[in-house]
């Protein structure tokens, strides 16, 4: 605090940060001669942020005391102090020594009285007492939200940890998990208040969902050890596979003599983020270098923490369910293979019941025909005629083969075959019912193809492909005997998606949303700003404490993005405060699983 007057009770030397280190054996204190760092306006804006979150009264009631000494700080006061601290720091981090300093000596006196803070001397004893009040209140809140039964900040033996697990109430811990998700996401929601009206009019509810690793402020401990880490809620994040610690999920037997080379990157959590963007509107360059007022920046609208690689589908649904509970719409959704490889009951089915329309990519072992029902076949997420030519069914398999394989096809051939599939796709008939059941018409009935088994459609025109039904000793399948079939939400649920894989529409939705969530990961992890991956920016332990502090950092990243976007909009002179910069997206229809098609040189 550069303008503070700092004095020592004994002689000493000036130290970095403005503190005077006294001679050995002497006490020291800091004196601010009536200086207030945060104006009434800044504190009021922080209080409005807390009020917008709507969590102060709930938390105050949750930890209310009926006996004993009254608390020396209100929950609202603590949250306002955390907000001011987060906004003052470039990384949006909350440090409780700073929160204690802000609340007791850096805000106007009437706010201190409102938060029921005592007048304390600005010296060593006063600071330690103030710090104890703030830290004690935060720990009380964390205890009321903690979904883990294990104590933090000390090593436990395996037997002690098992005893804590055995004594825990699973139902109560689950309630804590739900409350923690709701509270931390209400903090995040408050950061969207400045663009609330824009979200209503410009965002259709589409999100990209992804899990990104964040470090915790503790050292990792191997699962083979007989004691826990001081943050026992965390685990190792591993780059390969599903990111779980291989000591907990042994891999397939390795060839004799070969050592495991998997690298353990960090001890921490997976932060499941849902990032909002409207994929149907690409930002358009405006006059004078202004930003597009109809293209909102990508903003984080939901998150939660869990052990790396644990239940990505269930965690993703918990985040999306909270977003919907806050009143936001459901739109398109894109996620990586960790999600569409989840158990359908954990991810795919609940996702569709929430109203989201998924868009997925596939692993190499999930290409071609992957399911069937009533004779129709599911090829890379879409229901097709059972007699679709084999070269179309296996188009992506052929494209992913090694180039020297005689069955391999090039990029342009793949695109041609993907486009040809559209004639053999079943056509939806009406809308899904309340249970998600959908009726689909045979492509011949929908006038997309001609088939001898549906003679009424023969002769419709040479532009329609002629289906060659596959003979069967038991007769044609149900789809060939009827004009339409019913497909339940559970049928092919693991890989179904509403758009044909590789089509221009699929490419646009998947590309925009996946790039959006990956971009937000990098934006919030930048060392010059929030640096959310680093545990030193959240110096507390446990999933509940980490979640609350990460919420303030993600809110800080949202506000930084919003302010940057507002700065690109036209000012009074028609020019922006900051020039907008846009990247030109790849032309639709040029994507292939091995990269975009390069146009021939002119």
Residue pairs with C-beta under 8 A, 6 or more apart in sequence:
1 18
1 32
1 35
1 37
1 106
2 18
3 35
4 18
4 30
4 31
4 32
4 35
5 31
5 32
5 33
6 18
6 19
6 20
6 30
6 31
7 20
7 29
7 30
7 31
8 20
8 21
8 22
8 26
8 28
8 29
9 22
9 26
9 27
9 28
9 29
10 22
10 23
10 25
10 26
10 27
10 28
11 22
11 23
11 26
12 20
12 21
12 22
12 23
12 26
12 28
13 20
13 21
14 20
14 21
15 21
19 28
19 30
20 28
21 28
22 28
27 123
27 124
28 123
28 124
29 121
29 122
29 123
29 124
29 126
30 122
30 123
30 127
31 122
32 105
32 122
36 106
36 107
36 108
37 102
37 106
37 107
38 46
38 84
38 102
38 106
38 107
38 108
39 108
40 108
40 110
40 111
42 84
43 80
43 84
43 107
43 108
43 111
46 80
46 83
46 84
46 87
47 76
47 80
49 83
49 190
49 191
49 193
50 56
50 76
50 79
50 80
50 83
50 190
52 189
52 190
52 193
53 79
53 186
53 187
53 189
53 190
54 186
55 79
55 183
55 186
55 187
56 74
56 75
56 76
56 79
58 183
59 75
59 79
59 141
59 144
59 183
60 74
60 75
60 76
62 141
62 144
63 75
63 140
63 141
63 144
65 71
70 116
71 116
71 133
71 137
72 116
72 117
72 118
72 133
73 103
73 115
73 116
73 117
73 133
73 134
73 137
74 114
74 115
74 116
75 137
75 141
76 115
77 103
77 114
77 115
77 116
77 117
78 99
78 103
78 134
78 137
78 138
78 141
80 103
80 111
80 115
81 99
81 100
81 102
81 103
81 134
82 94
82 99
82 552
83 552
84 99
84 102
84 107
85 93
85 94
85 95
85 98
85 99
85 102
86 92
86 93
86 94
86 552
86 553
86 555
86 556
87 556
87 559
88 98
88 102
89 95
89 98
90 528
90 529
91 529
91 530
91 531
91 537
91 553
91 556
92 529
92 530
92 552
92 553
92 554
92 555
92 556
92 557
93 530
93 537
93 538
93 549
93 552
93 553
94 538
94 549
94 552
95 539
96 131
96 134
96 135
96 138
97 131
99 134
100 127
100 130
100 131
100 133
100 134
100 135
101 127
101 130
103 112
103 115
103 117
103 130
103 134
104 112
104 117
104 120
104 122
104 126
104 127
104 130
105 122
112 119
117 130
120 126
120 127
120 129
120 130
138 545
141 548
142 540
142 542
142 544
142 545
142 548
144 176
144 179
145 176
145 179
145 180
145 183
145 544
145 548
146 176
146 180
146 542
146 543
146 544
147 173
147 174
147 176
147 177
147 180
147 543
147 544
148 173
148 232
148 233
148 542
148 543
148 544
149 164
149 165
149 167
149 168
149 173
150 156
150 161
150 164
150 165
150 228
150 232
150 233
151 164
152 230
152 231
152 232
152 233
152 541
152 542
152 545
153 230
153 541
154 230
155 221
155 227
155 228
155 229
155 230
156 164
156 227
156 228
156 232
157 226
157 227
157 228
158 226
158 227
158 228
161 228
161 232
176 544
178 318
180 543
180 544
180 547
181 304
181 318
181 319
181 322
181 547
182 322
182 325
183 548
184 303
184 304
184 547
184 548
184 550
184 551
185 302
185 303
185 304
185 319
185 322
185 323
185 326
185 551
186 326
187 548
187 551
187 552
187 555
188 300
188 301
188 302
188 303
188 551
188 554
188 555
188 558
189 301
189 326
190 555
191 299
191 554
191 555
191 556
191 558
191 559
191 562
192 199
192 299
192 301
192 558
194 559
194 562
194 566
195 296
195 299
195 562
198 296
199 276
199 296
199 328
202 278
202 281
202 294
202 295
202 296
203 276
203 277
203 278
203 296
203 328
203 329
203 331
204 278
204 280
204 329
204 331
204 332
205 276
205 328
205 329
205 330
205 331
205 355
205 356
206 276
206 277
206 278
206 279
206 280
206 331
206 332
206 333
206 509
206 513
207 274
207 275
207 276
207 277
207 301
207 302
207 320
207 323
207 331
207 332
207 333
207 356
207 513
207 517
208 274
208 275
208 277
208 333
208 334
208 335
208 513
208 514
208 515
208 516
208 517
208 518
209 272
209 273
209 274
209 275
209 316
209 319
209 320
209 333
209 334
209 335
209 339
209 517
210 272
210 273
210 275
210 335
210 336
210 514
210 517
210 518
210 521
211 243
211 270
211 271
211 272
211 273
211 308
211 312
211 315
211 338
212 270
212 271
212 273
212 521
212 525
212 533
213 237
213 243
213 265
213 266
213 268
213 269
213 270
213 271
213 308
213 533
214 268
214 269
214 270
214 271
214 305
214 532
214 533
214 535
214 546
214 550
215 266
215 267
215 268
215 533
215 534
215 535
216 231
216 234
216 267
216 268
216 269
216 535
216 538
216 541
216 546
217 231
217 535
217 536
217 538
217 539
217 540
217 541
218 229
218 230
218 231
218 234
218 267
218 535
218 541
219 229
219 230
219 267
220 229
220 234
220 236
220 264
220 266
220 267
221 227
221 228
221 229
221 267
222 247
223 245
223 247
223 248
224 247
229 267
230 541
231 267
231 541
231 542
233 269
233 307
233 541
233 542
233 543
233 546
234 267
234 268
234 269
234 307
234 543
235 244
235 245
235 248
235 267
235 268
235 269
235 307
235 308
235 310
236 245
236 247
236 264
236 265
236 266
236 267
236 308
237 243
237 264
237 265
237 266
237 267
237 268
237 270
237 308
237 309
238 244
238 245
238 246
238 262
238 263
238 264
238 265
238 308
238 309
239 262
239 263
239 265
240 262
241 251
241 262
241 309
242 249
242 309
242 312
242 338
243 270
243 308
243 309
243 338
244 307
244 308
244 309
244 310
245 264
245 308
246 260
246 262
249 309
251 260
254 260
266 533
268 308
268 535
269 305
269 306
269 307
269 308
269 543
269 546
270 305
270 306
270 307
270 308
270 309
270 310
270 312
270 315
271 303
271 304
271 305
271 532
271 550
272 303
272 304
272 305
272 306
272 312
272 315
272 316
272 319
273 300
273 302
273 303
273 319
273 517
273 520
273 521
273 554
274 300
274 301
274 302
274 303
274 316
274 319
274 320
274 323
274 517
275 298
275 299
275 300
275 301
275 516
275 517
275 520
276 296
276 298
276 299
276 300
276 301
277 296
277 298
277 512
277 513
277 516
278 295
278 296
278 331
279 332
279 508
279 509
279 512
279 513
279 516
280 508
281 294
281 295
282 295
282 512
282 585
283 291
283 292
283 295
283 580
283 582
284 292
284 295
285 292
285 580
285 582
286 292
286 293
286 570
286 580
287 574
288 570
288 574
288 575
288 576
289 568
289 575
289 576
289 579
289 580
290 568
290 569
290 570
290 574
290 575
290 576
290 580
291 565
291 568
291 569
291 576
291 580
292 580
293 569
296 565
297 561
297 562
297 564
297 565
298 516
298 517
298 519
298 520
298 561
299 520
299 558
299 561
299 562
300 520
300 524
300 554
300 557
300 558
301 323
301 328
302 319
302 320
302 322
302 323
303 319
303 550
303 551
303 554
304 315
304 318
304 319
304 547
305 543
305 546
305 547
305 550
306 315
306 543
309 338
311 346
312 338
312 339
312 342
312 347
313 339
313 342
313 343
313 346
313 347
313 348
314 342
314 346
314 347
316 335
316 339
316 347
316 351
317 346
317 347
317 350
317 351
317 354
320 330
320 333
320 351
320 354
320 356
321 350
321 354
324 330
324 354
324 355
329 355
330 354
330 355
330 356
331 356
331 357
332 356
332 357
332 359
332 509
332 513
333 351
333 356
333 357
333 358
333 359
333 513
334 358
334 359
334 360
334 509
334 510
334 512
334 513
334 514
334 517
335 358
335 360
336 361
336 514
337 360
337 361
337 362
337 363
339 347
339 360
340 347
340 348
340 358
340 360
340 362
340 494
340 495
341 363
341 494
342 348
344 490
344 493
344 494
348 358
348 493
348 494
348 496
349 436
349 489
349 490
349 493
351 358
352 358
352 436
352 489
352 493
353 436
353 489
357 497
357 498
358 496
358 497
358 498
359 497
359 499
359 506
359 509
359 510
359 513
360 381
360 495
360 497
360 510
361 510
362 380
362 381
362 396
362 495
362 501
364 400
366 380
366 495
367 380
367 394
367 396
367 397
367 400
368 379
368 380
368 393
368 394
368 396
368 397
369 377
369 378
369 379
369 393
370 378
370 379
370 380
370 492
370 495
371 377
371 378
371 491
371 492
371 494
371 495
372 378
372 386
373 383
373 485
373 487
373 491
373 492
374 477
374 478
374 479
374 485
374 487
375 386
375 476
375 477
375 478
375 479
375 480
376 383
376 384
376 385
376 386
376 426
376 440
376 477
376 479
376 485
376 487
377 383
377 384
377 385
377 386
377 388
377 393
378 384
378 492
378 495
378 496
379 388
379 393
379 421
380 396
380 495
380 500
380 501
380 502
381 495
381 496
381 497
381 499
381 500
381 501
382 421
382 425
382 496
382 497
382 499
382 500
382 501
383 425
383 426
383 440
383 487
383 492
383 496
384 393
384 421
384 424
384 425
384 426
384 443
385 424
385 425
385 426
385 442
385 443
385 444
385 449
385 451
385 467
385 479
386 470
386 477
386 479
386 480
387 424
387 451
387 467
387 468
387 469
387 470
388 421
388 424
391 398
391 417
392 417
392 420
392 421
392 424
395 409
395 414
395 417
395 418
395 421
396 414
396 418
396 501
396 502
396 593
398 407
398 408
398 409
398 413
398 414
399 408
399 409
399 410
399 411
399 413
399 414
399 592
399 593
399 594
400 593
400 594
401 407
401 408
401 409
402 408
409 417
411 592
411 594
411 595
411 597
412 597
414 502
414 592
414 593
415 502
415 589
415 590
415 592
415 597
418 500
418 501
418 502
418 503
419 503
420 465
421 500
422 448
422 500
422 503
423 443
423 448
423 449
423 464
423 465
424 443
424 448
424 449
424 465
424 467
425 443
425 448
425 500
426 440
426 441
426 442
426 443
426 446
426 479
427 440
427 441
427 443
427 445
427 446
427 448
428 438
428 439
428 440
428 441
429 438
429 439
429 440
429 441
429 484
430 438
430 439
431 438
432 438
432 489
435 488
435 489
436 488
436 489
437 486
437 487
437 488
437 489
438 486
438 487
438 489
439 484
439 485
439 486
439 487
440 484
440 485
440 487
441 483
441 484
442 451
442 454
442 479
442 480
442 482
442 483
442 484
443 449
443 451
443 467
444 450
444 451
444 453
444 454
444 457
444 467
445 454
445 457
445 483
445 484
447 457
447 460
447 464
448 464
449 457
449 464
449 465
449 466
449 467
450 457
450 458
450 459
450 460
450 464
450 465
450 466
450 467
451 457
451 458
451 466
451 467
451 469
451 480
452 458
452 467
452 469
453 467
453 469
453 476
453 480
453 481
454 480
454 483
469 476
469 480
475 481
478 485
479 485
497 506
499 505
499 506
499 509
500 506
502 591
502 592
502 593
504 588
504 589
507 588
507 589
507 591
508 588
511 585
511 586
511 591
512 585
520 557
523 529
523 557
523 561
524 530
524 532
524 553
524 554
524 557
525 531
525 532
525 533
527 534
529 557
529 560
530 537
530 553
530 554
530 556
530 557
531 537
532 550
532 553
532 554
532 557
537 553
538 545
538 546
538 549
538 550
538 553
540 546
540 549
564 578
567 576
567 577
567 578
568 576
568 577
568 578
568 579
568 580
569 576
570 576
571 577
586 596
590 596
590 597
590 599
591 597
